[in-house]
Protein backbone atom coordinates (compact mmCIF):
# COMPACT_ATOMS: atom_id res chain seq x y z
CA UNK A 1 0.00 0.00 0.00
CA UNK A 2 2.98 2.27 -0.12
CA UNK A 3 2.46 5.31 -2.30
CA UNK A 4 -1.32 4.81 -2.62
CA UNK A 5 -4.08 6.98 -1.19
CA UNK A 6 -5.14 6.48 2.40
CA UNK A 7 -7.83 3.93 3.20
CA UNK A 8 -9.86 2.80 6.20
CA UNK A 9 -10.09 -0.77 7.47
CA UNK A 10 -12.04 -2.24 10.38
CA UNK A 11 -10.34 -4.26 13.09
CA UNK A 12 -11.13 -7.95 13.08
CA UNK A 13 -11.59 -9.97 16.25
CA UNK A 14 -8.41 -9.98 18.41
CA UNK A 15 -6.60 -7.56 16.04
CA UNK A 16 -3.72 -5.44 17.26
CA UNK A 17 -2.57 -2.31 15.46
CA UNK A 18 0.80 -3.80 14.58
CA UNK A 19 -0.92 -6.87 13.09
CA UNK A 20 -3.06 -4.63 10.89
CA UNK A 21 0.01 -2.65 9.81
CA UNK A 22 1.92 -5.82 8.96
CA UNK A 23 -1.04 -7.27 7.04
CA UNK A 24 -1.53 -4.11 4.96
CA UNK A 25 1.98 -2.64 4.63
CA UNK A 26 4.09 -5.78 5.01
CA UNK A 27 6.12 -4.20 7.83
CA UNK A 28 5.68 -2.48 11.16
CA UNK A 29 8.98 -0.57 11.18
CA UNK A 30 8.09 3.12 11.42
CA UNK A 31 4.58 2.44 10.12
CA UNK A 32 2.74 1.76 13.37
CA UNK A 33 3.74 5.16 14.73
CA UNK A 34 2.45 6.92 11.60
CA UNK A 35 -0.86 5.06 11.78
CA UNK A 36 -1.23 6.00 15.47
CA UNK A 37 -0.55 9.65 14.60
CA UNK A 38 -3.25 9.51 11.91
CA UNK A 39 -5.79 8.04 14.36
CA UNK A 40 -6.10 10.24 17.47
CA UNK A 41 -7.56 8.30 20.40
CA UNK A 42 -6.78 4.88 18.93
CA UNK A 43 -4.11 4.13 21.54
CA UNK A 44 -6.72 4.53 24.29
CA UNK A 45 -8.58 1.51 22.84
CA UNK A 46 -5.91 -0.75 24.32
CA UNK A 47 -3.49 -3.22 22.70
CA UNK A 48 -6.27 -5.44 21.30
CA UNK A 49 -8.68 -3.31 19.29
CA UNK A 50 -12.41 -3.86 19.71
CA UNK A 51 -13.99 -5.72 16.78
CA UNK A 52 -15.11 -3.28 14.07
CA UNK A 53 -12.93 -0.37 15.19
CA UNK A 54 -12.21 1.80 12.11
CA UNK A 55 -8.51 2.39 11.49
CA UNK A 56 -7.45 4.99 8.92
CA UNK A 57 -4.32 3.82 7.12
CA UNK A 58 -2.39 6.72 5.56
CA UNK A 59 -0.32 6.44 2.43
CA UNK A 60 3.22 5.61 3.51
CA UNK A 61 6.09 6.59 1.19
CA UNK A 62 8.29 3.78 -0.04
CA UNK A 63 11.16 3.18 2.38
CA UNK A 64 14.62 3.94 1.16
CA UNK A 65 16.81 0.97 0.39
CA UNK A 66 19.09 -0.23 3.12
CA UNK A 67 22.81 0.13 2.73
CA UNK A 68 24.57 -3.18 2.14
CA UNK A 69 26.19 -4.65 5.22
CA UNK A 70 29.45 -6.50 5.54
CA UNK A 71 29.62 -9.75 7.50
CA UNK A 72 32.93 -10.23 9.23
CA UNK A 73 32.71 -14.02 9.16
CA UNK A 74 31.46 -15.23 5.78
Backbone torsions as a table, in degrees:
resi	resn	phi	psi	omega
1	UNK	NA	5.5	179.9
2	UNK	-66.3	135.4	177.2
3	UNK	84.6	-9.6	-179.2
4	UNK	-88.9	175.0	176.5
5	UNK	-72.2	160.5	179.8
6	UNK	-68.6	156.9	-179.7
7	UNK	-144.6	165.6	178.2
8	UNK	-120.0	133.9	174.9
9	UNK	-121.6	163.8	176.4
10	UNK	-111.3	137.9	-179.8
11	UNK	-64.9	137.7	174.5
12	UNK	-89.9	172.4	-178.8
13	UNK	-59.0	132.0	178.7
14	UNK	66.5	21.2	178.7
15	UNK	-76.0	142.6	168.9
16	UNK	-112.1	160.0	-178.1
17	UNK	-63.3	-40.4	179.9
18	UNK	-66.8	-30.9	176.5
19	UNK	-67.6	-39.9	177.2
20	UNK	-64.0	-45.4	179.6
21	UNK	-60.1	-43.7	-179.7
22	UNK	-65.7	-40.8	-178.8
23	UNK	-64.3	-39.4	-175.5
24	UNK	-87.7	-47.0	-174.2
25	UNK	-94.9	-18.8	-178.4
26	UNK	84.4	3.1	178.4
27	UNK	-157.4	162.9	173.1
28	UNK	-117.7	-9.1	-176.0
29	UNK	-64.1	109.2	178.7
30	UNK	76.7	-10.5	-176.1
31	UNK	-86.3	-43.4	-176.9
32	UNK	-57.6	-40.7	179.6
33	UNK	-63.7	-39.8	179.7
34	UNK	-68.3	-37.5	178.2
35	UNK	-67.6	-41.3	176.6
36	UNK	-60.9	-41.1	179.3
37	UNK	-64.7	-31.8	-179.3
38	UNK	-81.4	-10.6	-177.3
39	UNK	-126.7	78.3	179.8
40	UNK	-58.6	135.9	178.7
41	UNK	88.7	-9.4	-177.7
42	UNK	-67.8	-35.0	-179.5
43	UNK	-64.0	-28.6	179.7
44	UNK	-71.6	-10.8	178.3
45	UNK	-73.1	-16.3	-179.1
46	UNK	99.5	174.9	-176.7
47	UNK	-68.6	-34.6	176.7
48	UNK	-103.0	116.2	-175.7
49	UNK	-73.5	142.1	175.1
50	UNK	-62.4	144.0	-179.5
51	UNK	-55.3	131.0	177.4
52	UNK	88.5	1.0	178.9
53	UNK	-64.3	124.1	177.7
54	UNK	-73.8	136.4	178.7
55	UNK	-128.2	116.9	178.5
56	UNK	-82.7	124.8	-178.9
57	UNK	-106.6	109.1	-178.7
58	UNK	-74.0	160.8	173.3
59	UNK	-69.5	128.4	-178.8
60	UNK	-109.9	125.5	178.4
61	UNK	-63.0	149.5	179.0
62	UNK	-58.2	132.2	179.8
63	UNK	-67.8	147.3	176.6
64	UNK	-71.0	153.1	-179.4
65	UNK	-69.5	144.9	177.7
66	UNK	-75.1	147.9	175.4
67	UNK	-71.7	142.4	178.6
68	UNK	-63.0	144.9	179.0
69	UNK	-108.3	157.7	179.1
70	UNK	-111.2	127.1	174.9
71	UNK	-91.6	129.7	-178.3
72	UNK	-70.9	-30.1	-176.8
73	UNK	-121.3	84.1	177.8
74	UNK	-89.4	NA	NA
